[in-house]
Structure formats: C-alpha cells, structure tokens
C-alpha cells in the first residue's frame, strides 16, 4: 500500500510528478506491480483479491481528514499474514523477547506464543534454551500474565510473560532469543 500524505498542502504538479515516478518504479521488472488509485470503498473490494499484481495508492490529508477512512478500511480488510489459530494443535513454542528478575517471583520472560498452548502450574514442565552449550534447561512454568493480568492458560498468537522456577545459577543462563518448548 502506498500512501501519499499531506495532499492538501502539496502543489498539484508535485503530486502528479510523484505519482508518475512511483508508477515507473512499481512497473519495473524488479517489482512488477501496477499502481491502483483507491478513491472509493468499491475500489478497496476490487483491489483486495489482486494484491499480488496491484499496488493500491491512497491520497490522505491529516488536516482535512481526506482519505483517512479509506486507509483505515483498507488496512482492516488486509488478510492476516499469520494464522495462529491453526497452530494451537502443535507443540508449545514460546519465543523469548525479554528477561526480568522479579523480587519474590524469580525469573520472568516475556515474549510471544508462536504455537501450541500451555496451562501453567506445578506440573507445567517446559524446556528453555538453547543455552551457550546447546542444551535446554528443564523447569516449571509457575505463572503467566497477559497484559499484566494473571492467567493460567496461554495459547498460540498471544503475547505473554512466563515465570520460571530456576535457581540463581540457571537464571544467569537465560538470554533473549531463546525458545520455551
């Protein structure tokens, strides 16, 4: 999607020149798409099934509000890139994005549940790794939080925090980029 902003304050000849330059760039063999101007909601429906060949262009102005509703509708009608509901049946996979040491709780990792689901508690055994030597640490996922709200169950497609039962020595081995399986 190409968005031309500030069209209310742009000289007409400059906007026309920019659109022509963009058309040349999009039609080049490296990109191979045709620009398609979005002027109405019907244009959005026309363009949706043909995103592999078309590059929708929308003119907007934040001052007058022109085109903002079309842009919003266009973004909301885009197909999802990832279908996490299909990944629920796969084994649990959590991508670690950050690590915290919370007093009274212990090691906490935040990240994204890429596949599967887990119910936390004393019998929620997980493996965290790989560590520097390529091994995985076996531990227990004690608790989970989604948006700072305690929960017992997390599933594919959610961002969450997991608290682990790790001693100080093993806590030092945690790092960003690990996975929890």
C-alpha positions as CSV (number, residue, x, y, z in Angstrom):
1,X,0.0,0.0,0.0
2,X,1.4,3.4,-1.0
3,X,0.1,6.4,0.9
4,X,0.5,10.0,-0.4
5,X,0.4,12.2,2.7
6,X,-0.2,15.9,3.0
7,X,-2.1,16.1,-0.3
8,X,-3.9,19.3,0.8
9,X,-0.7,21.3,1.1
10,X,1.2,19.8,-1.8
11,X,1.3,21.6,-5.2
12,X,-0.7,19.7,-7.8
13,X,2.3,19.4,-10.2
14,X,4.5,17.9,-7.5
15,X,1.8,15.3,-6.6
16,X,1.4,14.4,-10.3
17,X,5.1,14.1,-10.8
18,X,5.5,11.9,-7.7
19,X,2.7,9.6,-8.9
20,X,4.3,9.2,-12.3
21,X,7.7,8.4,-10.7
22,X,6.0,5.9,-8.4
23,X,4.2,4.3,-11.4
24,X,7.6,3.8,-13.2
25,X,9.1,2.3,-10.1
26,X,6.2,-0.1,-9.5
27,X,6.1,-1.2,-13.1
28,X,9.8,-2.0,-13.2
29,X,10.7,-5.7,-13.7
30,X,12.0,-6.0,-10.1
31,X,8.6,-5.1,-8.6
32,X,6.2,-5.8,-11.4
33,X,3.0,-4.2,-10.0
34,X,0.5,-1.7,-11.3
35,X,-0.5,1.3,-9.2
36,X,-4.2,1.3,-8.4
37,X,-5.8,4.5,-7.0
38,X,-8.2,3.9,-4.2
39,X,-11.0,6.5,-4.3
40,X,-14.0,4.6,-3.0
41,X,-14.8,1.6,-0.8
42,X,-15.6,-0.3,-4.0
43,X,-12.0,0.2,-5.1
44,X,-10.9,-1.5,-1.9
45,X,-13.0,-4.5,-2.7
46,X,-11.7,-4.6,-6.3
47,X,-8.1,-4.4,-5.2
48,X,-8.2,-7.0,-2.3
49,X,-8.1,-10.1,-4.3
50,X,-5.4,-8.8,-6.6
51,X,-2.7,-7.6,-4.2
52,X,-0.1,-9.8,-5.9
53,X,-0.4,-7.7,-9.1
54,X,-1.7,-4.3,-7.9
55,X,-0.2,-1.7,-5.6
56,X,-3.0,0.3,-4.0
57,X,-2.3,4.1,-3.7
58,X,-4.3,6.3,-1.3
59,X,-4.2,10.1,-1.0
60,X,-4.6,11.4,2.5
61,X,-4.6,14.6,4.5
62,X,-4.5,14.6,8.3
63,X,-5.6,18.3,8.3
64,X,-8.8,17.8,6.2
65,X,-9.3,14.1,7.0
66,X,-9.4,13.3,3.3
67,X,-8.7,9.6,2.6
68,X,-8.2,8.6,6.3
69,X,-11.4,6.5,6.4
70,X,-10.4,4.7,3.2
71,X,-6.9,4.0,4.5
72,X,-8.4,2.6,7.8
73,X,-10.8,0.4,5.9
74,X,-8.0,-0.8,3.6
75,X,-5.8,-1.8,6.5
76,X,-8.6,-3.6,8.3
77,X,-9.5,-5.6,5.2
78,X,-6.0,-6.8,4.6
79,X,-5.7,-10.6,5.1
80,X,-3.9,-11.8,8.2
81,X,-0.3,-12.9,7.5
82,X,-0.2,-15.5,10.2
83,X,-3.0,-17.8,11.2
84,X,-2.2,-18.7,14.8
85,X,-5.5,-20.5,15.4
86,X,-4.2,-23.2,13.1
87,X,-1.1,-23.6,15.3
88,X,-2.9,-24.4,18.6
89,X,-2.6,-28.2,17.9
90,X,1.2,-28.1,17.5
91,X,3.6,-28.5,20.5
92,X,4.1,-25.5,22.7
93,X,6.6,-22.9,21.4
94,X,7.3,-19.6,23.1
95,X,9.7,-17.0,21.7
96,X,11.6,-15.2,24.4
97,X,11.9,-11.4,23.7
98,X,13.0,-10.1,27.2
99,X,14.1,-11.4,30.6
100,X,13.4,-10.0,34.0
101,X,14.3,-10.9,37.6
102,X,11.2,-10.0,39.7
103,X,11.8,-10.0,43.5
104,X,9.6,-12.6,45.2
105,X,8.8,-14.3,41.9
106,X,12.1,-15.2,40.3
107,X,12.9,-15.4,36.6
108,X,10.3,-13.9,34.2
109,X,10.4,-14.0,30.4
110,X,8.2,-12.0,28.1
111,X,7.5,-13.0,24.5
112,X,5.2,-14.5,22.0
113,X,3.4,-17.8,21.9
114,X,4.2,-19.0,18.4
115,X,2.5,-22.4,18.6
116,X,0.6,-24.6,21.0
117,X,-0.9,-23.9,24.4
118,X,0.1,-24.4,28.0
119,X,-1.7,-24.3,31.4
120,X,0.8,-23.1,34.0
121,X,1.3,-24.6,37.4
122,X,3.4,-27.1,39.4
123,X,3.1,-29.7,36.6
124,X,3.8,-27.4,33.6
125,X,7.2,-28.7,32.8
126,X,9.0,-26.8,30.0
127,X,12.4,-26.7,28.4
128,X,14.2,-23.3,27.9
129,X,17.1,-22.9,25.6
130,X,19.3,-23.4,23.8
131,X,21.9,-22.3,26.3
132,X,25.5,-21.4,25.3
133,X,26.5,-25.1,25.2
134,X,23.4,-26.1,23.2
135,X,21.4,-27.7,26.0
136,X,18.0,-26.9,27.2
137,X,17.0,-26.2,30.9
138,X,14.1,-28.2,32.3
139,X,12.0,-26.1,34.6
140,X,8.4,-25.4,35.6
141,X,6.3,-22.5,34.3
142,X,4.8,-21.3,37.6
143,X,2.6,-18.5,36.4
144,X,1.7,-16.5,33.3
145,X,0.5,-13.0,32.7
146,X,-1.1,-11.4,29.6
147,X,-1.2,-7.6,29.6
148,X,-0.2,-7.7,33.4
149,X,-3.3,-9.8,34.2
150,X,-2.6,-13.2,35.8
151,X,-3.8,-16.1,33.8
152,X,-3.4,-19.9,34.0
153,X,-3.6,-20.6,30.2
154,X,-1.9,-19.1,27.2
155,X,-2.3,-20.1,23.6
156,X,-0.8,-19.5,20.1
157,X,-0.9,-15.9,18.9
158,X,-0.7,-14.3,22.4
159,X,2.0,-12.1,23.9
160,X,2.6,-13.1,27.5
161,X,5.0,-13.3,30.4
162,X,6.0,-16.6,32.0
163,X,7.6,-17.0,35.5
164,X,10.0,-19.9,35.9
165,X,11.2,-21.9,38.8
166,X,15.0,-21.5,38.4
167,X,17.9,-21.2,40.9
168,X,20.4,-18.3,40.7
169,X,22.9,-20.3,38.7
170,X,20.5,-21.4,36.0
171,X,18.9,-17.9,36.0
172,X,22.2,-16.5,34.6
173,X,21.9,-18.7,31.5
174,X,18.7,-17.1,30.3
175,X,19.0,-14.7,27.3
176,X,16.9,-13.1,24.6
177,X,16.2,-15.2,21.6
178,X,15.7,-18.4,23.4
179,X,12.6,-20.6,23.0
180,X,10.5,-22.3,25.6
181,X,9.3,-25.7,24.5
